[in-house]
Amino acid sequence: MLAKNVASALTRLKHLPDAVLPLLRRTYAVHQQCNGFVSYSPQRTMNHKTLSFVYGGIMLFLMALATIQCSPIMAGSTESKRDTLTYLALGDSYTIAERLPTKDSWATQLAGLARLRGVNLQNPLIIARTGWRTDQLMNAIRQAQNSLQITMSGYDLVTLLIGVNNQYQGGSEELFRVQFASLLQMSVIMARNKPSRVVVLSIPDYGVAPFAQNLNRAAISSAIDRFNAIKREECAKAGIAFVDITPLSREFARQPFPFVSDGLHPSPEQYAAWANLALPTVLRALER
C-alpha cells in the first residue's frame, strides 16, 4: 500500500523544492531495503524493523509535503481565488432596478455574466435607493459601515452609478464634483485601496424615456452630458475605470421594450445590455 501511495505522490513532485526530491527517493530506497532484509539474528531483525518503521514515518511526512506543495489551492490557483470574489454595488434606483426583482438589476446580471466566463463573482451587496443623490449615498455608506453591513475587510469589486438625482433635483455641478470625488475615495477604500477594482458607470439619459415627454428633452440630455463629463474627469484623476452607458441608454429607447411600467426605469433587457457593456472592463479589473 505504501508503495502505491509513493507512486501516486511521485506524479506530483514537479513543484517540490529541489532538496526534497532526492531525500524522498533515498528514504524510499532505504525503506525498501529494510523491509526486504532477511536476517537470522533476532537483534538485527529488531533493528531493521525499527529502521523500517522510522523510514516509513519519514516517507509519510515527505509524501504529505508533496501533497501540500503540489496542491492547486496552496499554489494559489486562479480557480481558488475566483471562489472568493466579493462585490459591492453602490447607487440609486438604477442599481436596485426599480419596479423589478433584484435578479434583473444590471449589477446582478453582471455577476451572472462574469460567472459564465469562469469568474466566480458573487451576487452584489447593493447599497442603493430610489431618489438618492451623492450626499445621501455617502451618508448611507457611513451608516452601513457603522452597522457592519459593509464588511471591514473590503470587496474585490466595487461599482458606482450615481448622479441622476443630483441633476434632476437641480443640484449644482460644482457640489456634485466635490461629492462625487469623495464617493470615489470611499469606493477605493472599500475596494481594499485598489482604484483598479472600482468601476464607475455613467448616468443614463432619462430624457429619452416616456416619463420626459412633457419635459425639455434636449436640456435634460445636455445636463446629463455635463454631469457625466465631471464623472469621467474625476475618474481619470483617481485612476478609476469609467464605462459610458449613456449612448446605449439613448439607443435602447428605440427598442421594443426599453422601460418598465413607470416609463422611466429600464427594462431587464436594457439592464442586460448595460451589464454586457460593462463586463469587459470588470473582467480586466478583476485580473489586476
N, C-alpha and C positions, 0 to 999 in steps of 0.2 A: 504493500500500500504506500509506504514512504517513497519507494522508487517511482511510483506513478505520480505522486504529488510533486516530486522533484522535477520529473519530466514536464509536468504542466507549468511549474514555476519557471523552468528554463526558457520557455517560449516567450516569457515576458521580461527578459533581462536586458533588453536593448538600452533601457534608460537608467540602469543601475550605475552608481559610481564605479569608476574603473577598479578601485581597490577591493570592491566587494565580490565581483565575479570570480576572480582567481581563488579567493578564500572559500567561496561556496563550492567550487569544483574540487578543491583539495580536501575540504571537510567531508564531502560526499564520498570521495575515494577512500579516505581513511575509515569512514563508517562501514563501507562495504568490505574492506579488509578485515575489520574487527568481527563483522558478522560471519565472514567466511573462514575465519581462522579455526583450525582444528588442533586441539592440544590434549595430551593425556595427563597434564599436570593440573590438579584442581586449583592450585594457586594461580597459574597462568590463565586458566579458563575464567576464573573470577575477575582477574584484572582486565581481560579483554571484554567481558560482559560489561564491566564498569565503563571502559572506554567507549564501547558501543553506545551505552546509554548517554554518556556525556556528549559524544559527537552527534548522536541523534538529536539531542536538545539544541545543539548549535545549528544543526541543519534546519530545524523547525523555525528557529529565530531568523535565520537568513532568508528562509522562504517567506516568512511574514514580511520581512523588509522588502523583498522583491515585490510582493503583492502591493504594499503601500506605495513604493516608489513608482510602480508602473500603473497604478490606478488612474483611470481617466479623470476622476474627480479631484484627486490630490494633485494632478498635473495642471489643474486649473483650466480644464477644457471649456470651450465656448458653450457647450450644452449645459454644464453645471452653472455657469454664470447666468445664462439666459433664464434659468429656473427662478431667479431671484429678482427680476427686473420689476420695479415698482413705478407707479405712475400717478402723478398729481395733476389734475386739470383745474385751472382757475378761470373764472369768467363771469358771464351773466346769463341771460335767457338762451343765448345761442349755445352755451356749453351744457346747460341742463336739458336742452331740447324741449322747449316749451310746447305743451299740448301732446307730447309724445312720451312713450316709455323710455327709460334710460338706455335701453339696448340700442335705440335708434339714434342716440346722440352721436355727433361726429367723433367725439373722443373715445367712446366705447367701440364704435365701428373701427376707429384707427387701431385700437389694441387688437381687435379681431384680425384685421389685415396683417398686422405685424406677426401674429401667431401663425398665420397661413404661410408666412415667409420663413418660418422656423425660429422666430424670436419670441420667446415666451413672455411677452409683456402682459402684465396683469391688467384687468379692467381698472379704470382710474378711480381714485378717490376724488370726488368732484366737490369743489368749494365754489359755488356759484348760485346766483338767484336772479330772477327776472327783475329788471329795473336798476340793478347795481351800477353805480359809477365807479371810477377808480378809487375814490376815497372810501366808499363803502366796502369794496373788496379788500382794501388794506385793513380796515377795522375787523372784517370777518376773519382774515388770516390770523391776526393777532389773537382774536378770541379762540380760534381753533387751536392755536399753539398753546395758549394758556390752559385749555381744557384737554390737551394732549390728543385731540382729534387728528392733528397733524403730527406724525411721528418725528421725534427729535433726531433720529438717525438719517433723515433725509430721503430723497427719492432718486431713482435712476433717470427719470424723465419728468420734466415739468413743462406744461403747455399753458399759454396765456392768450385769451381772446377777450379783450375789454375795450370800451371806449364809445360804443354806440350811444349809450345813455348820457355820456358827457356831452356829445353833440346834440342829441335830441332834446335834452333839457336846457340847452343854451349855455353850457359851460364854456369858459374861456379856454382858448387853445394854449395860452401860457401856463395856466394852472394845470391843464391836462398834461403838458410836457413834464412838469415837475413831479406830479403824482405818478405818472406812468414810469418815469425813470426810477422812482422809489420802488414801484412794483417789480421792476426788473431786478433791482438789487435784492429784494426779498425772495424772488424766484431763484436767483442764483444761489443764495444761502440754502434754500430748501432743496436745491439740486446738488448738495454737498460741495458748494463753492466751485461748481463747474459750469461756466457760461455755455459750454458746448452742449450741455444736457438740457438747455432751455430752448423751447421753440415757441415763437410768437406768431399768431395768425392775425391778418389784417381785419379791419371792420368790414363786414359785408354791406352792400348798398341796399338799404330798405326802401330807397326812393323808387325802385322798380317794382315794388310789391303793390298789390291791390289796395293795401292799407293806405298808401300815399296818393291815391287817385285825386284827392282834393287838396293836396299839398303841392308846394313848388318842387317838383321832382329834380329839376336842374340845380336848384340851390342845395338840395339835400346831397346830391351826388358830388357837387363841388366841395361842400363842407366835409363829407366823408373822405374825399381825396386829401384834404388838408390835414385832417386828423391822422390819416394813415401815413402821410409824409412824416409827421412827427414821430410816429411809432417806428417807421423804418430808420430814421436818423438816430433815434435813441438806441435801437437795437444794434446798429452799426458801431456806435460808440462803445457799447458794452460787449461786443463780440458775440452777439446772440443771433441765431438764425431767424429769418423773417419769411413767412410764407404768405404770398399775396393771393388771397381767395376772392378779392373784390371783383376782378373781371369775371371770374367764374359765377359769382352771385348774379351779375348782370346778364350774363349769357343764359343762365339757368331759368331766368324769368320767362323765357320763350319756350321752355319745355312743357310737356303736358301736365305734370304735377309738381310745380315748383314750391308750393306753400301748403301749410296745414289750414285748418278751417278758419283761423283768425285772419287769414290773408296777409300775414306779416312774417311769421316764423317759417323757416324752411321745412320741407318735407323730408322723410327719411332718405329719399333718393338724392336730394340736394346735399344733405349731410354726408352721404356716402361719397359724393363727388369731392367734397372738401377733404374727407379723410384720405381718399386716393391721391389727391394733390399733395397733401402734407406727408404722405408715407415715405417717399424717398429721403426727404430732409430728416425725418425722425429716425429712419434706419441708419443714416450716416451719423447722426448724433449719438446713437446707442453704440456705435463702433468705437467711439473716442473714449 
